[in-house]
Structures are given as structure tokens and as C-alpha cells.
């Protein structure tokens, strides 16, 4: 018996030592900007060529039914970095509107309204801060709205942020992808040499406007007979794919692929119009071509290759990354830690996700409800949209009407047939889920309590 106890104790010490000395993986987030969920080779687009992202999809786990909870640049990025819904972190739009409410808040705080909006990330905290406590170094590149990179907790970065010139959404960081990838690859090399686990935020402003791709790519689509404005967008998608290839090739060539979790997501969708700009049912909208995005995870040897049918939310990013890194956040998060299911291939115990849409400019920095235009819920393949009247003077594309919209996404992925009138019971069921999720008293109080699922 004593021999058995000694053997068990020895095995326990070996397990403990192995766990304690386990190497923390690097974490790389690739963030596309203004790209429709259909606009990839691996998602079935017949003309747009994305060979590098196609390869990423083949090497990891792909969720074709991924979503962002708010389909607009700044709010989408804010949910990614804080792990909280927009109505929780209160960054619901790109800019504060010039309203009496915001003027009053700014006067009371003795700050410009833009600076006051930045204090949201001070209140919630951000992923790089939590990773730093677990020994990670981090780098911000590309699009970034929340002040300087230091304000988000990154140990290194490119963006100086407001109130510096061009600091609205990235300033010096915006050269990533379009002009150079050197700052990113150099950070990777420094981190590897220092034997430090790292987190990389790689958010090129691509295929975002200006749509000015290299002629060598644009000509390819023009020769196919694609209309010029649309061809420019298609070429931007391919140019962005080349940028992703540069990054992924460097990771693989450096020999750290097996120690690196790569995650891919888009901030919001896009439908390119032939006259320029984007169509109303894409960016900023709660419709599929606004809020849906492929989400991918690649970690060779740890996460198997899979094409998964479940719903996935970009809100799952923070809790999953924290679990991968062995780090902790300061509060609960509404997203799920997907690491166990990613590794095992087991089904995710969730069939419902939620989202919301707000006016482009924030009517009241302290009250998200003032800018609320839509809330949406997807359960299985049923999707319900409810419309609200927040800040009608500050939205670019007003809701078409106030009636509930119910769609069966499996049979009608383009959301052309509203089933609400003929399915009042389903509308009532999903409406109840939305009310349970939104927790208005917590929204008004600004608490960071868990959100009901």
C-alpha cells in the first residue's frame, strides 16, 4: 500500500510539473475590415480569390455561421477587446453625436465627449491587460479606436490615438497591410527571441475603403467583366488575403506554428454597390450580410481540422483566449470558452446567440438605449429582428418599418420572406428570449454582470 501511495504521489508531481512548465501559446488575431461573409473562396464565392484564407480554413476549425454582435467598426472591435456586448461596454457607435445629452456629460466631466467615450475601456478593462498578468507581451497594429495602444493594455503598438492627429481610428497603425507588415513580423521575431508568449492584434484597414488595390490584381477582375466599382472591392479582398499570407508564412517560417493559436474574424459585412459605397443590408445592419462572418481557429496539433455547423460569436474570443493563455478576466463574460469543444470536437452546448444595432453616432454616451435601432436573436435557424426608434436623426440607414421580422435562415439565407405574421408563437418565443437576454436594469446601471443566455 505504501509503495502504491508513493507511486501515486510521484505521478501527481510529474503531472503538476508538466502542467506548470507547459508552454503558453502565442495568440494571433487577424481582423478583416468591411468584408461580406460570402466574399471568400472557401465560402463559395465564384470570383473572389482568397488562397491564403482558404488554406487557413483547411488547416483549422471553421465556423461558417459566425457572427459579430454589433456590425459597425468601433463597436465590433470594442466587443472583441472587452468581451462585452455594446450595451455593456457602452461603446455603441463610432463617434459621439453633438447632442445636448453628450454636451451635458462632457461639461460635467470636464472632458471632450470623445475623451469621455474613451473612458469606457478604462472602466471595463481589456484583453491585453489580462494577458499581461499571465506573462504575455502584446502588439497593436492596424485599426484601433480606443486611444493609444497603451490605453488598451498593449505592451507595444503603433497607434497614438485621440487627441493626436488622425487618432480617431488608428493613425500610424493604418499602414499595416497596405504599405508594410514589417512592424508585425519584427514584433514576432523579438518575442520569439525573448522566449515570451505574445498576443498580436493584426487589423489591417482592408478591404475597407479606399478601394485602391494594385493594378495587377484589379486588372484580373476587370478582364473577367466585373463592373469597375465591384472589381475594386473584389481586388481589395484578394489584396487583404495576400497580407494574411505574409503573416501566416512568417509564423510558419519562424517555426512557431504549433505554438500559435491563429484566430480570424471580420468586424462587419459589406455589399459593394456599383455606384460606390455599401448597400443598406450590409455594414451597420442586423441582417446576415451585416453581422455574419466566418470565424476560424488554427492551432496545429491542439485543435483538429473541422468544418463545424454550430453558431459562433466573436464574443467567444475573449473567454477562449483567456483559457488558452491560462489567464483570468476581472468579471464574467457573455461569450463562451470554446477551448474544450475545439479540442474534443464535441458539440457546443448553445443553440442561441444575440446581437444589437445602434445609430452610427452615439446619441447619449451614458445611455445605450438612446441609440438602439435593432435587437436580434438566432435560435437554431430561426432569426428574429425587433426594431426600436433610437436616435433617428443620427443613423444613416433608418429601419424600413417597425414590424418584427422572422426568417428561417436555412431555407432563406438572404432573408427575403418575413414569416412573422404567420408565426406569432415563434415571434413571442424569440421575443421572450431577447427580453431575458437584454437585462435592461443592468444596462442602465452600467453593471458588468453576466448576461443571461
Secondary structure, DSSP 8 states (H G I E B T S, - for coil): -HHHHHHHHHHHHHHHHHHHT----EEEEEEEBS--TT-STTTT-SS---HHHHHHHHHSEEEEEEE-SS-SHHHHHHHHHH-S-HHHH---SSEE---HHHHHHHHHHTS-HHHHHHHHHHHH--HHHHHHTTT-EEEEEE---SSSTGGGT-SEES---TTSTTTTTTGGGGGBTTTB-HHHHHHHHHHHHTT--EEEEEE---BSSS----HHHHHHHHHTT--HHHHHHHHHHHHHHHHHHHHHHHHHHTT-GGGEEEEEEESS---B-TTSSB-TTSTTSSSHHHHEEEEEEE-TTTS--EEE-S-EETTHHHHHHHHHHT---SS--SS---HHHHHH----S--EEEEEEE-SEES-TT-GGGGEEEEEEEETTEEEEEE--TTGGG-SS--S-SS-EEEETTT-TT-----TTT-HHHHHHHHHHHHHHH-HHHHHHT-------
